[in-house]
Amino acid sequence: MDTVWPTHPLEAARLGRPSRRGATAALEAHIAVLRGEPLKAALANALRDADGLGGQERRFAALVVRELSRHQRLLDLAAKLLGHPPGKLVLTEDQALVRYALWRRIFCGEGWTRIGPEVRLPGPVRPRTLKDEVLQKVVESPLPEAPLPDTHAERLAVRYSFPNWLVQKLAQAYPESVLEGLLSSLDEEPGLHFRVRPPGTRDAVLAALQEEGVAAEAVLAAPDAVRVVDASHRIFETRVMKTGRLQVQDVGSQLISEVCRPVGGSLQGLTVADVCAGAGGKTLALADFVGPTGKVLAGDRSRRRLAEARERVRHFSLRQVAFPHPLPLSEADVLLIDAPCSGTGSLAREPDQKWKLNAAEIAKYQTTQSELLDEVSRQAKHGALVVYATCSVLPDEDEAVVEGFLAKHPEFTLEPVADVLGAERAALAAQGPYLKALPPRVPGGGFFAARLRRTGQG
C-alpha cells in the first residue's frame, strides 16, 4: 500500500445528480448524524424536509450521507494535513462542509468549479464560520501524502476508515488477504441484490428482466440470488418486481434461510419459528420455503419492526405466516435466532455504526446473544433444529457464542452447514462447520450462522 488516498473516482452513474439542493439535504443529514442521530433517520428527515428534490438528486444526497460517515477517518486526515483538523473547526456545520468538499475532491475527482456552487455562501447550511475562500483552498491546495502507520492493520484502518481497535480485533480472526478484502468491501456502497421468489426459476426471471432492459446476473453463492449490474433503479418499475417475483435481500441473508433447510430435503409443510424476525426479510424467504402447507411463526421484541414485517407479509399475501405472542417455540421444527448484534457485517449499509461501537458494546452483545440462545433452546423440542445467526463478522459474537453454548448444553449437536449448502456453495460461504458469508467472496454484507440440533434431553 503506497498511498491511503483512493486512486479512482466514483463512477458518475453511481452518483445520481449532484446539485446544491442535494448537497444541502446531505449536509443537514450528516450534521444530525454528528449530533448523535442514526443515519437512516437523519437521512429520512432531511429528504422529507427538502423541497423539490428530483429522484436523482435524492439518490445523490443519500449516497453522500453514507459516504461522509463511511470515509470519515480518511476525510478528517486530509483536513488535518491541509491545516483544518476537526478539533480546530468551531461548528459542527463547518466540520460537515469541510468533509463534503474533501469528499467531492478526493472521491469524485472534482475541482472548485463544480464544488463551489454546491457549498458557497449563502448556505447551504447555517450557521457557519468558514468563508468561501477557505473551502476553495481546501479543494485546491496540494494534498500532502499521508504518513503510513507502522503496522499493516493500522494502515488498513486508515485507508478504509475504520477504528484501530476494530481492525485489530478483525486482524486476530482473519489472515491479511481476507482482512483487506473484507474491509475494502465494507468501505464501499453496497450493490442491489434480490431473491427470486416462486413460482418459476431464477433463469426465467433473469430472462424477463433482460426483456425489460434491466441488466442482472445470477449470484453463485445462493440458489435464488440475483445482482443488478447497472447503476439505475429501473428494476423497481419492472413487471417482475411489481408481480412479487423479486424481494430485496442480501446474499448472506438468503444463505441463512438456506441453512434452515433439512439435509437433503425441503421445509415444505414444516413449522419454522423466526424468533427475531425484525422487518421480515427472512420471514418472507422461510414462508416461501415452507409453502402453503407449512407455518412460519414470527416474533420480535421491537413492535415497530414487527409491524413492518406484518405489512410485508400482507403485501405478498402469505397466509402461512402468523404473529402469535408469545411464540409457541415447542411446536417448531426449526427455530431461527437472528440475534441482535453489532452489525459489523452491515457497515457498508450503516457506516455510521462503526464510529459508535466499542469493545464494551461487543461484550454486551455477546452476553445478550448467549442469554437469548439459552432461553430459546430450552423450549426446543427433541429433534428440532436451532439456527443461530448474526450479521456480525466478529468471532466474539459468532463462534464464541456457539462454542460457549455447546459447552453448557451437551443435548445439542453442531451440524456442518456444508451438508445443506453443498460443496460448491460451502467453498464460498462456509468456514469449518459454520456459515461465514464474507465479502467479497460472497457479495453484500457479512453474515454468520450455525446449525444446532437437539439430540438429547437437557
Phi, psi and omega in degrees: 000106182274336183213152176266349183278140178298146184258349180230130178289159176299144178294137182302326182295336182274346187280338194077215179241106177299138178201166178296320180293320177295320178297320179299313179298317180296317181294319177300318180293317181295322177299319177296322177297317179297337179265009171107358181280140176301144186302314183301316180292319180298318179293316180301317180294318182294319179290326177295321183278346182279125181269133168075016178287131174283170182301317181288330175290321177296320178297318177299313181300317181296318178297314182302314182301315179293320182294322181294325174283320183301315186254023188307312184296317182291321178295320178291328175295317177299317178299318180296315181296334179267006175091015180229060179297149183308325182295337180273343182283131190289316188244154173300323178300320178297316181299316180295319180297317179296316178299316181298312181299319180289325177296316179296327180285307190280318187263340179250348179071026183264156175254184184295333179303320179272322186284322184307308180300339181277338188233354184295152173295150358283145183083199359285349174229147177223149000283165174205153177251347183283128175276161181301324182296326179293313179296325178296320178294323177301323182278325190259340180293142178305136181270113181295153175287133183284139175294134182274132177299165185289319187266152180298319181298319180292323177297319177295321180298321178288310185301319184256013173055064174234154173296144181304315186298324182288317179294321178298321178294318178293326180295334176287339185258334188231143174295163186303319182296320178288319184299312183295319178298321179295311181296319179299318180292320180285352180260008182243156173295124185288152177279175179265122177238146184227156170252130177282127182259155177292160002273169177099187187243165176296319180300321179294320179293318178298321178295320179294321177295320179298320178298329180268007174083019179254124180276118179216160181216158178288146173254120188294333187294334181226142189293336183245010187273138172228153180237135175281126186275317182277167186272356181281166177251028182297338183302330182288348178258004184279159176298323181301317181287317185289339178266009173081018181276350181230143175231131175295122179198131179298152184296316179297324176295321176298322181293327176298318177296321178299322182294343178282350182287152171291152177295124177071012182218198181230171178270002182308126176082356182269170178251126180239132174258118176263093194290321180242069191292335181056228181277002169095012181301310179284332176303316180297316180296316180295324178296320176295323182290320183281338178072182184293342180267354179258185180220141169241123179255113188248138177210163177194150179287339179268112178295325181296313181292323180292328176296323176293321178297317178301318181295320180292322178296319177296319182301320181266003177054050182264095184287344182277003179256132177231158182235061181287152176223122357284164179290130177281076189297331182291347179271349190275141172279328178227135178238115179262123175248094175272085197289149171303137184208181182292338182074022182296337175282348184248019185292340175295326180273329182232068188294339179295338184293332184292340178269353179259340182283156170206172184299324180295322178296321179298318179297322178295317178300317181299320177297313179299316181297316180296318179294319180294317179297319177298313184297314182290318184296329180299332183265357181287136179282165179300132181089350181290153176257125174255121177254116178262129186218153173216166168253041176249150175251013180264123178304333178304325182263353187246266182303320183297321179294316181294315181296321176296321178295312182297327179295332181262346187231080179294348178284355178248144179240138178275123179255135180295134179292338180299334179297334180262318186286331187087162189297317185295313181286326178298326178298331179272325196231010179239149174224109188063224181279357190258154164281121175229084181275099185245130172288152005271356182300318171251112186295150180105215181274178178261134184222155179226148172204151176224143178259120182240114183259129176279110183248354182216185179264134180271000000 
